[in-house]
Amino acid sequence: MSSGFSKIHVEHVNRVLRTAENAPTLPVPNVILDSWRRSVQHHKLDPGSLQGPRILEAHQLHEHRERVDDFLHLAGDEMSRLHGRVRDADYCVMLTDTLGCTVDYRIDPTIRGEYRRAGMDVGTCWSESEEGTTGVCAVLIDKLPVTVHKHDHFRAAFIGITCSAAPVFSPSGEILAVLDVSSIRSPEDRRSQHLIRQMVIQSATDIENAYFMYSTQDLWVMRAHPLPGYIDSQPQYLFAWDRDGRIEALNPAARRLLLQRCGRIPTHIEEAFASARLPASGDDSIHYLSSIGLHVRLKVPRRPTRVPMAGNVASALDPKVAQALELAVRVKDRGLPVLIHGETGAGKEHFALQLHAASKRRDKPFVAVNCAAIPENLIESELFGYAAGAFTGASSKGMRGLLQQADGGTLFLDEIGDMPLMLQTRLLRVLSEGEVAPLGGARPQSIDIQVICASHRDISTLVDTGSFREDLFFRLSGARFDIPPLRERKDKLALITKLLDEECQRSGESMELSESALEMLLNYSWPGNMRQLHHVLRYACAVCKSQVIGVEDLPATLGVSAPVKGQETVSGSPERQALIDTLVRNRWKPVLAAQELGISRATLYRKVNLHGIKMPGKGSYN
């Protein structure tokens, strides 16, 4: 954007603000005018500024994404669908959090660089206080869908952009995110964005409803629509209540309906529908409530279920892992690929094994491939196999590849992020066509495989850097599940006990942990996760000279730093446990933990040091 255009825009903004009070008609909508006034009077921004938006640093973006982690997974599929509908017109799709920071992003790779230079990328921030009037900030302030078209933007840096955005609300009625579709190329007429805006609103509603159903699995849920055919696919109204009938969640349409009917939000479902006969519990057929003109279907709360386990470690003890596994089984049995994300050693392959064992393919092969462990020059022949005499040194009988070996069952691709780009292209073709051609083989062979992928790296980041194919990423990420690191798991005590018992059974010995040794294991940060815990317990059993494993029998690397000189570590105090619980909830981030506790970071560090708590990667604070 040239300085000449900047000057013209400044004159336009000043003229509108100067004449707005007396003008019979306004060249911009009222929502835009109000934002312009705030941008000048409260935020002291320069409408002629050509500077792009602030961009979060990598660790800051990671923190923003972590706060909405579960939501991102649910929203991702709808974002991809929406982008598929608008990508041919060179639109990008952005999802921002409630601070206006872009936490997810969809764009055609061929125009990514151009849009990044225009200020649209993952990590960009769109708060009104920094950027003036934008689609994202307008939604965050007014909580309504909006189109901010070209010169509606306050700052000259963005007057070539058109943005249509809509809010996504949580089941409790708070704004959860903003869905935005933007383009740097569009007609001058604002009316050209009408269809785009309607598409954004519908996608935001679909994300809203998906998150509603995900968040209310343990509640009674009633879906409703004036037409019976839309109840399951696109319910207009969603109501959720607990076993006592207390209303716990409503989607925006249901909230508006109850306000219209009752003048307020009732606390009990019977009060909300006093004149209507709701379906009986357990009856999931469609009913018509004539008093309100809606067809409804009732969903009963999810009952706790035990998923068949593979292997010996009871991973489902942790609620987050158990819930992820239960959801993953349902997803996988619908034919969708599964992407597992977690730190190295967190148990991704074990999770995949459990998933296979609990799925409909449990009696078929489970073939695991570590894409990072196979040399690059061998991975193609290992995956696809080869025909007899395909190359020098090849077996005279040829070899069936791992893809063919997994036929009918599950293929687990561990560390998929390390797969070479050339093989990513071949794998995409296999998944699309359901056929594999061995090296040197003339005739493709049909295969039926269910794919589970895993990586300790964020694949979407690899897509952004060009080291992973975007189309393959969307093909593989039918559903994403995060395996929490060991330091965040709530079942550490049960895991340690279980693994120690297994090690004792293997060696034929009987051992137990002293209280001090157990405390050290519970408080350690476990950078190597489950794999490291296995090795530590095996080492302790090997070196211990009695039946009680003490601190001296544990590897020296597990040692906890001493407390501040002159202060005594209070190992079992309620304050110590409260500190640990708060740090775990906030993923060991001192800033967030201190905010939750209502203390300064300095005070938090002092208390952490006093109680001898080892911070992941940092030790105690001296």
C-alpha positions as CSV (number, residue, x, y, z in Angstrom):
1,M,0.0,0.0,0.0
2,S,1.5,3.3,-1.1
3,S,1.8,6.5,1.0
4,G,-0.6,8.2,-1.5
5,F,-3.4,5.7,-0.7
6,S,-2.6,6.1,3.0
7,K,-3.1,9.9,2.8
8,I,-6.4,9.5,0.9
9,H,-7.6,7.0,3.5
10,V,-6.7,9.4,6.4
11,E,-8.7,12.2,4.7
12,H,-11.6,9.8,4.3
13,V,-11.6,8.7,7.9
14,N,-11.3,12.3,9.2
15,R,-14.1,13.5,6.9
16,V,-16.5,10.8,8.0
17,L,-15.8,11.3,11.7
18,R,-16.2,15.1,11.3
19,T,-19.5,15.0,9.4
20,A,-21.1,11.9,10.9
21,E,-23.3,13.8,13.4
22,N,-25.1,15.8,10.7
23,A,-24.9,13.6,7.7
24,P,-28.3,12.1,6.6
25,T,-26.6,8.9,5.5
26,L,-23.3,7.4,6.4
27,P,-20.7,5.9,4.0
28,V,-20.0,3.2,6.6
29,P,-22.2,1.1,8.9
30,N,-22.8,2.3,12.5
31,V,-20.7,-0.6,13.9
32,I,-17.7,0.7,11.8
33,L,-18.2,4.3,12.8
34,D,-18.3,3.4,16.5
35,S,-15.1,1.5,16.1
36,W,-13.4,4.3,14.3
37,R,-14.3,6.7,17.1
38,R,-12.8,4.3,19.7
39,S,-9.7,3.9,17.6
40,V,-9.1,7.7,17.6
41,Q,-10.4,8.7,21.0
42,H,-9.5,5.8,23.2
43,H,-6.7,3.9,21.4
44,K,-5.0,6.9,19.9
45,L,-4.2,5.0,16.6
46,D,-3.0,6.5,13.3
47,P,-5.4,5.7,10.4
48,G,-2.5,6.3,8.0
49,S,-0.3,3.6,9.5
50,L,1.0,1.0,7.0
51,Q,2.5,-1.3,9.6
52,G,1.1,-4.9,9.6
53,P,-0.4,-6.6,12.6
54,R,1.6,-7.8,15.6
55,I,2.7,-11.4,15.3
56,L,3.1,-13.7,18.3
57,E,6.4,-15.4,18.9
58,A,6.4,-19.2,18.6
59,H,6.2,-19.8,22.4
60,Q,3.4,-17.3,22.8
61,L,1.4,-18.8,19.9
62,H,1.9,-22.2,21.5
63,E,0.4,-20.9,24.8
64,H,-2.6,-19.4,23.0
65,R,-3.3,-22.6,21.2
66,E,-2.9,-24.7,24.3
67,R,-5.7,-22.7,26.0
68,V,-8.2,-23.8,23.4
69,D,-6.6,-27.1,22.5
70,D,-9.7,-29.4,22.5
71,F,-11.8,-26.7,20.7
72,L,-9.1,-26.4,17.9
73,H,-9.4,-30.1,17.2
74,L,-13.2,-29.9,16.8
75,A,-13.1,-26.7,14.8
76,G,-10.4,-27.9,12.4
77,D,-12.6,-30.1,10.2
78,E,-15.2,-27.4,9.6
79,M,-12.5,-24.8,8.8
80,S,-11.1,-27.2,6.2
81,R,-14.6,-27.7,4.7
82,L,-15.2,-24.0,4.6
83,H,-11.9,-23.3,3.0
84,G,-12.7,-25.9,0.4
85,R,-15.7,-23.9,-0.6
86,V,-13.9,-20.5,-0.9
87,R,-10.3,-21.4,-1.8
88,D,-10.9,-21.1,-5.6
89,A,-11.7,-17.4,-5.0
90,D,-8.5,-16.9,-3.1
91,Y,-10.0,-16.6,0.4
92,C,-8.2,-17.6,3.6
93,V,-10.0,-18.9,6.7
94,M,-8.8,-17.8,10.1
95,L,-9.8,-18.8,13.7
96,T,-8.9,-16.4,16.5
97,D,-9.2,-16.7,20.2
98,T,-11.0,-14.2,22.5
99,L,-7.9,-12.0,22.5
100,G,-8.0,-11.7,18.7
101,C,-4.9,-13.9,18.1
102,T,-5.1,-16.2,15.1
103,V,-4.7,-19.8,16.4
104,D,-5.6,-21.7,13.3
105,Y,-5.4,-20.9,9.6
106,R,-6.3,-22.4,6.2
107,I,-5.0,-21.0,2.9
108,D,-3.9,-22.4,-0.5
109,P,-0.1,-22.8,-0.4
110,T,0.3,-21.0,-3.7
111,I,-0.8,-17.7,-2.2
112,R,0.4,-18.2,1.4
113,G,3.4,-15.8,0.9
114,E,1.3,-13.0,-0.6
115,Y,-1.2,-13.2,2.2
116,R,1.5,-13.3,4.9
117,R,2.9,-10.1,3.5
118,A,-0.5,-8.6,3.8
119,G,-0.6,-9.5,7.5
120,M,-2.7,-12.6,7.4
121,D,-1.0,-15.6,9.0
122,V,-1.2,-17.8,12.0
123,G,-0.1,-15.9,15.1
124,T,-1.3,-12.5,13.9
125,C,-3.2,-10.4,16.5
126,W,-6.3,-8.3,15.6
127,S,-7.3,-6.5,18.8
128,E,-9.0,-3.1,18.3
129,S,-6.6,-1.4,20.7
130,E,-3.7,-2.3,18.4
131,E,-5.1,-2.5,14.9
132,G,-8.2,-0.4,15.0
133,T,-11.3,-1.6,13.1
134,T,-11.1,-5.2,11.8
135,G,-13.6,-8.0,11.3
136,V,-12.2,-10.0,14.2
137,C,-12.2,-7.1,16.8
138,A,-15.7,-6.0,15.7
139,V,-17.1,-9.5,16.4
140,L,-15.3,-9.6,19.8
141,I,-16.8,-6.3,20.8
142,D,-20.3,-6.5,19.4
143,K,-20.6,-10.4,19.5
144,L,-22.4,-10.3,16.1
145,P,-21.5,-11.4,12.6
146,V,-19.9,-8.6,10.5
147,T,-18.3,-7.7,7.2
148,V,-15.5,-5.2,7.3
149,H,-14.9,-4.4,3.7
150,K,-11.8,-2.7,2.4
151,H,-12.0,1.0,3.4
152,D,-14.1,0.1,6.5
153,H,-10.8,-0.8,8.1
154,F,-9.4,1.9,10.3
155,R,-5.7,1.6,9.4
156,A,-4.5,2.1,5.8
157,A,-2.5,-1.1,6.0
158,F,-5.7,-3.2,5.7
159,I,-7.9,-1.2,3.2
160,G,-7.2,-3.7,0.4
161,I,-8.7,-6.5,2.5
162,T,-12.3,-7.7,2.9
163,C,-13.2,-9.7,6.1
164,S,-16.4,-11.5,7.0
165,A,-16.4,-12.8,10.5
166,A,-18.8,-14.5,13.0
167,P,-18.7,-15.4,16.7
168,V,-18.5,-18.9,18.0
169,F,-20.2,-19.2,21.4
170,S,-19.5,-21.7,24.2
171,P,-22.3,-23.9,25.7
172,S,-22.4,-21.4,28.6
173,G,-23.1,-18.5,26.3
174,E,-19.6,-16.8,26.4
175,I,-17.8,-16.0,23.1
176,L,-15.3,-18.7,22.5
177,A,-13.6,-17.8,19.2
178,V,-14.1,-15.8,16.0
179,L,-14.2,-17.5,12.6
180,D,-13.1,-15.2,9.8
181,V,-12.9,-15.4,6.0
182,S,-10.7,-12.8,4.3
183,S,-9.3,-11.9,0.9
184,I,-6.9,-9.4,-0.5
185,R,-8.7,-9.4,-3.8
186,S,-12.4,-8.7,-4.0
187,P,-14.9,-6.4,-5.9
188,E,-15.3,-2.9,-4.4
189,D,-19.1,-3.4,-3.8
190,R,-19.7,-4.6,-0.2
191,R,-22.7,-6.6,-1.4
192,S,-20.2,-9.0,-3.1
193,Q,-19.5,-10.4,0.3
194,H,-23.1,-11.3,1.3
195,L,-22.8,-15.0,0.3
196,I,-19.4,-15.3,2.0
197,R,-20.8,-13.8,5.2
198,Q,-23.6,-16.4,5.2
199,M,-21.2,-19.2,4.7
200,V,-19.1,-18.0,7.7
201,I,-22.2,-17.7,9.9
202,Q,-23.2,-21.3,9.0
203,S,-19.8,-22.7,9.6
204,A,-19.5,-20.9,12.9
205,T,-22.8,-22.4,14.0
206,D,-21.6,-25.9,12.9
207,I,-18.5,-25.5,15.0
208,E,-20.6,-24.2,17.9
209,N,-22.9,-27.2,17.7
210,A,-20.1,-29.7,17.4
211,Y,-18.4,-28.2,20.5
212,F,-21.7,-28.2,22.3
213,M,-22.2,-31.9,21.7
214,Y,-18.6,-32.7,22.7
215,S,-18.9,-30.7,25.9
216,T,-22.2,-32.1,27.1
217,Q,-21.6,-35.8,26.7
218,D,-22.4,-36.4,30.3
219,L,-25.7,-34.4,30.2
220,W,-29.2,-34.9,28.8
221,V,-29.2,-33.2,25.4
222,M,-32.3,-32.2,23.4
223,R,-31.8,-31.3,19.7
224,A,-34.6,-29.4,18.1
225,H,-35.6,-27.9,14.7
226,P,-38.9,-26.9,13.0
227,L,-38.2,-29.5,10.4
228,P,-37.6,-33.1,11.4
229,G,-35.0,-33.8,8.7
230,Y,-32.5,-31.3,10.2
231,I,-32.5,-32.5,13.8
232,D,-29.4,-34.6,13.6
233,S,-27.4,-32.8,10.8
234,Q,-28.1,-29.2,11.6
235,P,-30.2,-28.8,14.8
236,Q,-31.3,-25.2,15.3
237,Y,-31.7,-25.4,19.1
238,L,-29.7,-27.3,21.6
239,F,-30.6,-27.7,25.3
240,A,-28.6,-29.7,27.9
241,W,-29.4,-30.4,31.5
242,D,-28.1,-32.6,34.3
243,R,-29.7,-35.6,36.0
244,D,-31.6,-33.3,38.3
245,G,-33.1,-31.3,35.4
246,R,-30.9,-28.2,36.0
247,I,-30.2,-26.5,32.7
248,E,-26.4,-26.5,32.2
249,A,-25.9,-25.5,28.5
250,L,-27.8,-23.8,25.7
251,N,-26.7,-22.8,22.2
252,P,-27.4,-19.1,21.2
253,A,-30.7,-20.0,19.4
254,A,-32.0,-21.9,22.4
255,R,-31.0,-19.1,24.7
256,R,-32.9,-16.6,22.6
257,L,-35.9,-18.9,22.4
258,L,-36.1,-19.3,26.2
259,L,-35.7,-15.5,26.7
260,Q,-38.6,-15.0,24.3
261,R,-40.8,-17.6,26.0
262,C,-40.0,-17.0,29.6
263,G,-38.5,-13.5,29.7
264,R,-35.3,-15.0,31.3
265,I,-33.3,-18.2,31.3
266,P,-35.0,-20.8,33.5
267,T,-32.9,-22.9,35.9
268,H,-34.9,-26.1,35.3
269,I,-35.9,-27.8,32.1
270,E,-39.4,-28.5,33.3
271,E,-39.9,-24.8,33.9
272,A,-38.5,-24.0,30.4
273,F,-41.1,-26.4,28.7
274,A,-43.9,-26.2,31.2
275,S,-46.6,-26.6,28.6
276,A,-44.8,-29.2,26.5
277,R,-44.4,-32.9,27.1
278,L,-40.7,-33.8,26.7
279,P,-39.6,-37.3,25.5
280,A,-39.3,-39.9,28.2
281,S,-35.8,-40.8,29.3
282,G,-34.3,-43.4,27.0
283,D,-36.6,-42.6,24.2
284,D,-34.4,-41.3,21.3
285,S,-37.1,-41.2,18.6
286,I,-38.2,-37.9,17.1
287,H,-41.1,-36.1,18.8
288,Y,-43.2,-33.1,17.8
289,L,-43.8,-30.5,20.5
290,S,-46.9,-28.7,19.1
291,S,-46.9,-26.0,21.8
292,I,-43.6,-24.7,20.6
293,G,-43.7,-25.9,17.0
294,L,-40.5,-28.0,17.2
295,H,-39.4,-31.5,16.4
296,V,-37.0,-32.8,19.0
297,R,-34.8,-35.8,19.8
298,L,-33.4,-36.6,23.2
299,K,-29.9,-37.9,23.8
300,V,-29.2,-39.6,27.1
301,P,-25.9,-39.0,29.0
302,R,-22.9,-41.0,28.1
303,R,-22.5,-44.0,30.4
304,P,-18.9,-44.8,31.6
305,T,-17.6,-47.6,29.5
306,R,-14.5,-49.7,29.7
307,V,-12.6,-49.9,26.4
308,P,-10.7,-53.2,25.8
309,M,-7.1,-52.6,26.6
310,A,-4.1,-53.9,24.7
311,G,-0.8,-54.4,26.6
312,N,-0.3,-54.2,30.3
313,V,-0.1,-50.5,31.2
314,A,-3.5,-49.2,32.4
315,S,-3.4,-46.0,30.4
316,A,-7.1,-45.4,30.8
317,L,-6.6,-44.6,34.4
318,D,-6.0,-41.0,33.3
319,P,-9.3,-39.3,32.5
320,K,-8.0,-37.4,29.5
321,V,-6.4,-40.5,28.0
322,A,-9.5,-42.6,28.7
323,Q,-11.8,-40.0,27.1
324,A,-9.5,-39.6,24.1
325,L,-9.4,-43.4,23.6
326,E,-13.1,-43.8,23.8
327,L,-13.6,-41.0,21.2
328,A,-10.9,-42.3,19.0
329,V,-12.5,-45.8,18.8
330,R,-15.7,-44.3,17.6
331,V,-13.9,-42.1,15.0
332,K,-11.8,-45.0,13.8
333,D,-14.7,-47.4,13.3
334,R,-16.3,-44.8,11.1
335,G,-13.4,-45.1,8.7
336,L,-11.7,-41.8,9.6
337,P,-7.9,-41.6,10.0
338,V,-6.5,-40.7,13.4
339,L,-3.6,-38.4,14.2
340,I,-2.0,-38.8,17.7
341,H,0.1,-36.0,19.0
342,G,2.3,-36.2,22.1
343,E,5.8,-35.8,23.4
344,T,8.5,-38.4,22.7
345,G,8.0,-41.4,25.0
346,A,4.5,-40.3,26.1
347,G,2.9,-43.6,24.8
348,K,1.6,-42.8,21.4
349,E,2.2,-46.3,20.0
350,H,0.7,-47.9,23.1
351,F,-2.4,-45.6,22.6
352,A,-2.5,-46.8,18.9
353,L,-2.3,-50.4,20.0
354,Q,-5.2,-49.9,22.5
355,L,-7.2,-48.2,19.8
356,H,-6.6,-51.1,17.3
357,A,-7.5,-53.7,20.0
358,A,-10.8,-51.9,20.8
359,S,-11.8,-51.4,17.1
360,K,-13.7,-53.6,14.7
361,R,-10.3,-54.5,13.1
362,R,-8.9,-56.0,16.3
363,D,-8.5,-59.5,14.7
364,K,-6.6,-58.1,11.7
365,P,-2.9,-57.1,11.5
366,F,-1.5,-54.1,13.3
367,V,1.6,-52.9,11.5
368,A,3.8,-50.2,13.1
369,V,6.2,-48.1,11.0
370,N,8.6,-45.6,12.6
371,C,9.2,-43.1,9.8
372,A,12.1,-41.6,11.7
373,A,13.9,-44.9,12.3
374,I,14.0,-46.3,8.8
375,P,16.8,-44.9,6.6
376,E,15.5,-42.6,3.9
377,N,16.9,-44.7,1.1
378,L,15.0,-47.8,2.5
379,I,11.7,-46.4,3.6
380,E,10.1,-46.5,0.2
381,S,10.8,-50.2,-0.3
382,E,9.9,-51.0,3.3
383,L,6.5,-49.3,2.9
384,F,5.6,-50.3,-0.7
385,G,7.6,-53.5,-1.2
386,Y,9.2,-54.4,-4.4
387,A,8.9,-56.9,-7.3
388,A,11.5,-59.6,-8.0
389,G,14.6,-58.0,-9.6
390,A,13.3,-54.5,-9.1
391,F,16.8,-53.2,-8.3
392,T,20.3,-54.5,-7.7
393,G,20.4,-56.4,-4.4
394,A,16.7,-57.0,-4.4
395,S,15.4,-60.4,-3.3
396,S,14.7,-62.8,-6.2
397,K,11.3,-63.4,-4.8
398,G,10.4,-59.7,-4.2
399,M,9.0,-58.4,-0.9
400,R,5.6,-57.5,0.4
401,G,5.7,-54.0,1.8
402,L,4.3,-52.9,5.1
403,L,1.3,-51.4,3.5
404,Q,0.3,-54.7,2.0
405,Q,1.1,-56.5,5.3
406,A,-1.4,-54.2,7.0
407,D,-4.2,-55.1,4.5
408,G,-7.5,-55.5,6.3
409,G,-6.1,-54.1,9.5
410,T,-4.4,-51.0,10.9
411,L,-1.2,-49.2,9.7
412,F,0.5,-47.1,12.4
413,L,2.8,-44.5,11.0
414,D,4.9,-43.2,13.9
415,E,6.7,-39.9,13.5
416,I,4.9,-39.2,10.3
417,G,6.4,-35.7,10.3
418,D,9.8,-37.2,9.3
419,M,8.5,-38.8,6.1
420,P,10.3,-37.5,3.0
421,L,8.1,-35.3,0.7
422,M,8.4,-37.7,-2.2
423,L,7.0,-40.5,-0.2
424,Q,4.2,-38.3,1.2
425,T,3.0,-37.9,-2.4
426,R,3.0,-41.7,-2.9
427,L,1.3,-42.3,0.4
428,L,-1.4,-39.7,-0.5
429,R,-2.1,-41.5,-3.8
430,V,-2.4,-44.9,-1.9
431,L,-4.9,-43.4,0.6
432,S,-6.9,-41.7,-2.2
433,E,-7.0,-44.7,-4.6
434,G,-6.9,-47.7,-2.1
435,E,-4.1,-49.3,-4.3
436,V,-0.4,-49.8,-3.8
437,A,2.1,-50.5,-6.6
438,P,5.3,-52.2,-5.4
439,L,8.6,-50.9,-6.8
440,G,9.2,-52.4,-10.2
441,G,5.7,-53.8,-10.2
442,A,3.5,-53.1,-13.2
443,R,0.0,-53.8,-11.6
444,P,-1.3,-51.9,-8.6
445,Q,-2.8,-54.1,-5.9
446,S,-5.9,-53.2,-3.9
447,I,-5.5,-52.7,-0.1
448,D,-7.9,-51.9,2.7
449,I,-6.1,-50.2,5.6
450,Q,-7.1,-48.0,8.5
451,V,-4.4,-45.4,9.2
452,I,-3.2,-44.1,12.5
453,C,-0.5,-41.5,12.5
454,A,1.6,-40.1,15.3
455,S,4.1,-37.3,15.8
456,H,5.8,-35.3,18.6
457,R,5.9,-32.4,16.2
458,D,3.0,-30.1,15.2
459,I,2.2,-31.2,11.7
460,S,0.3,-28.0,10.9
461,T,3.5,-26.1,11.6
462,L,5.4,-28.4,9.2
463,V,2.7,-27.6,6.6
464,D,3.4,-23.9,7.1
465,T,7.1,-24.4,6.5
466,G,6.5,-26.5,3.4
467,S,8.0,-29.7,4.8
468,F,4.7,-31.5,4.9
469,R,2.0,-31.7,2.2
470,E,-1.1,-29.8,3.2
471,D,-3.4,-32.2,1.3
472,L,-1.8,-35.2,3.0
473,F,-2.2,-33.5,6.4
474,F,-6.0,-33.0,5.8
475,R,-6.2,-36.6,4.6
476,L,-4.6,-38.0,7.7
477,S,-6.1,-35.7,10.4
478,G,-9.6,-36.9,10.4
479,A,-9.5,-36.6,14.1
480,R,-6.6,-35.5,16.4
481,F,-5.9,-36.7,19.9
482,D,-3.3,-35.4,22.3
483,I,-1.6,-37.8,24.7
484,P,-0.7,-35.8,27.8
485,P,3.0,-36.0,28.9
486,L,3.6,-38.0,32.1
487,R,4.2,-34.9,34.2
488,E,0.6,-33.8,33.5
489,R,-1.1,-37.2,34.1
490,K,-3.3,-37.6,37.1
491,D,-2.6,-41.3,37.4
492,K,1.1,-41.2,38.0
493,L,0.8,-43.1,41.3
494,A,-1.2,-45.9,39.7
495,L,1.2,-46.0,36.8
496,I,4.3,-46.2,38.9
497,T,2.7,-49.0,41.1
498,K,1.6,-50.9,38.0
499,L,5.0,-50.7,36.3
500,L,6.9,-51.6,39.4
501,D,4.7,-54.7,39.9
502,E,5.3,-55.7,36.3
503,E,9.1,-55.3,36.7
504,C,9.0,-57.4,39.9
505,Q,7.0,-60.2,38.2
506,R,9.5,-60.2,35.3
507,S,12.5,-60.5,37.7
508,G,10.7,-62.8,40.3
509,E,11.5,-60.3,43.1
510,S,9.3,-58.4,45.5
511,M,10.1,-54.7,46.0
512,E,8.4,-51.5,47.1
513,L,9.2,-47.8,47.0
514,S,10.1,-45.8,50.1
515,E,8.0,-42.7,50.8
516,S,10.9,-40.4,49.8
517,A,11.6,-42.3,46.6
518,L,7.9,-42.3,45.6
519,E,7.7,-38.6,46.3
520,M,10.7,-38.0,44.1
521,L,9.1,-40.0,41.3
522,L,5.8,-38.2,41.6
523,N,7.4,-34.7,41.6
524,Y,9.9,-35.3,38.8
525,S,9.2,-33.6,35.4
526,W,9.8,-36.8,33.3
527,P,11.1,-35.2,30.1
528,G,11.4,-38.8,28.7
529,N,7.8,-39.6,29.8
530,M,6.7,-43.3,30.0
531,R,9.8,-44.6,28.4
532,Q,12.0,-42.9,30.9
533,L,9.8,-44.1,33.8
534,H,10.2,-47.7,32.6
535,H,14.0,-47.4,32.5
536,V,14.2,-45.7,35.9
537,L,12.2,-48.4,37.6
538,R,14.2,-51.2,35.9
539,Y,17.4,-49.5,37.0
540,A,16.2,-49.1,40.6
541,C,15.2,-52.7,40.8
542,A,18.6,-53.8,39.4
543,V,20.7,-51.7,41.9
544,C,18.6,-52.0,45.0
545,K,20.2,-54.3,47.6
546,S,17.0,-54.7,49.7
547,Q,13.3,-55.0,49.2
548,V,12.7,-51.2,49.7
549,I,13.8,-48.9,46.9
550,G,15.2,-45.7,48.4
551,V,16.2,-42.3,46.9
552,E,19.8,-43.6,46.7
553,D,18.7,-46.4,44.3
554,L,17.2,-43.9,41.8
555,P,19.3,-42.4,39.0
556,A,21.2,-39.3,40.0
557,T,19.5,-37.3,37.2
558,L,16.2,-37.4,39.2
559,G,17.7,-35.5,42.1
560,V,15.6,-32.5,43.4
561,S,17.4,-29.3,44.0
562,A,17.8,-28.3,47.7
563,P,15.5,-25.6,49.1
564,V,16.7,-22.1,49.9
565,K,19.3,-22.1,52.6
566,G,17.7,-21.6,56.0
567,Q,14.3,-22.7,54.9
568,E,12.8,-26.2,55.4
569,T,11.1,-28.1,52.7
570,V,7.5,-28.8,53.7
571,S,7.1,-32.1,51.8
572,G,3.6,-33.0,52.6
573,S,1.9,-29.6,53.3
574,P,-1.4,-28.7,51.7
575,E,0.2,-25.6,50.2
576,R,2.8,-27.8,48.4
577,Q,0.1,-29.9,46.9
578,A,-1.9,-26.9,45.9
579,L,1.1,-25.4,44.1
580,I,1.7,-28.7,42.3
581,D,-2.0,-29.0,41.3
582,T,-2.1,-25.4,40.0
583,L,1.2,-25.8,38.0
584,V,-0.1,-29.1,36.5
585,R,-3.4,-27.5,35.5
586,N,-1.5,-24.6,33.8
587,R,1.0,-26.9,32.1
588,W,3.9,-25.8,34.4
589,K,3.7,-22.2,33.1
590,P,4.6,-19.9,36.0
591,V,2.8,-16.8,34.6
592,L,-0.6,-18.7,34.3
593,A,-0.1,-20.5,37.6
594,A,0.7,-17.2,39.4
595,Q,-2.3,-15.5,37.9
596,E,-4.6,-18.4,39.1
597,L,-3.2,-18.2,42.6
598,G,-3.4,-14.4,42.7
599,I,0.3,-14.0,43.5
600,S,3.3,-12.5,41.7
601,R,5.8,-14.7,39.7
602,A,8.5,-13.8,42.3
603,T,6.3,-15.2,45.1
604,L,5.5,-18.3,43.1
605,Y,9.2,-19.0,42.5
606,R,9.9,-18.5,46.2
607,K,7.2,-20.9,47.2
608,V,8.3,-23.5,44.5
609,N,11.8,-23.3,45.9
610,L,10.6,-23.5,49.5
611,H,8.8,-26.7,48.9
612,G,11.5,-28.3,46.7
613,I,9.2,-28.6,43.7
614,K,11.2,-29.4,40.5
615,M,10.0,-27.3,37.5
616,P,10.2,-29.2,34.2
617,G,13.6,-28.3,32.6
618,K,14.4,-25.7,35.3
619,G,14.8,-27.5,38.6
620,S,14.0,-25.5,41.8
621,Y,14.4,-21.7,41.8
622,N,17.3,-20.6,43.9
